[in-house]
Amino acid sequence: MSKLLVKARKDHGHVANVTPRNAGWTYVGFDLHRLAPGQSVSGETGNREACLVFVTGKGKAAAGGKELGLLGERMSPFDGKPWSVYVPQDSSWSVTAETELELAVCTAPGLGGSLPVRVIAPDQLGQETRGRGTNTRYVTNILPEGEPADSLLVVEVITPGGHTSSYPPHKHDQDDLPAESYLEETYDHWLNPPQGFAFQRVYTDDRSL
């Protein structure tokens, strides 16, 4: 069960890495890069698509041969909506930090489409409230189902202290629409205040997990 928890390193650089291979699944990948001012990170999407999320800080971005300018404005994921960049398959991208910067790179398979690179600004992001009572949480849709992408879904969820998210208990490990859809998920947990804690519970049908 410990393989389900990946702890980011506390230094700078490539601090977290989830791939289909090391996760034991098929599609979804996640990377977190922590950069000091002036440091850069770059990548090639290959046969995958990517969503670059500026979790904290500011940086100059380029993708698909286009200079995208200085992106990012919040210094905490609890302070407003993020800036993001959608990068289609067969594209290169790079980000150079202007401030301390934490950049999440969410990936999934491309499907051979010809979608363009695009910047996703905070004022383009919809927000919704899900649940009620102690199940209330606030969802920012960065790359929701209705926006152009081949297979990625990317959201941020603010769950107030003492509340439960992703409730009621459920699963989506079978391709059985409309009853159930097959989805692979990664969660990048942030805590405010940082000495707080969270529980995440998962299970399998046969209760081996």
C-alpha angles and dihedrals in degrees: 000000000000090000088072091067118069114182117207116232115249097228131076126281131043098354103168133027129182119173132173087252099052092039092051096235139097117249125015129080133180133188132178122203122191112198133186118218109291095020119121139204128192140177149175119234096207108177092347134080124226141203115204110205120194096217093176134356138013134286145162111254136198129179137168091008093305127117106226099186131224112339134181131052112179121087095199131039086231092060110078134306125321133245113235141178127216112214118188126214121286092032137118125223139183138183127195116196119238092180132007100308137192113194124188117204113200117189141182135160119294116226099214096269126143101233116158129239109263138180114229108209124201092248089059094058122100121215130203139179117232128193128002138247111007089348092065116123134163119235126200111197108217098165107004127178093267096057124085112275135116101234111334126114116184127180140157119222125197109201113189118232112282093016129119122233130195089030140194099043109263144151139218106189097121130072096228108131132217092018096046137357126210110244134163115208140192122191121205102199122207123180130210112222092030094226089062124105141217138200123218117187125195133177144181127225093251091046092235081131 
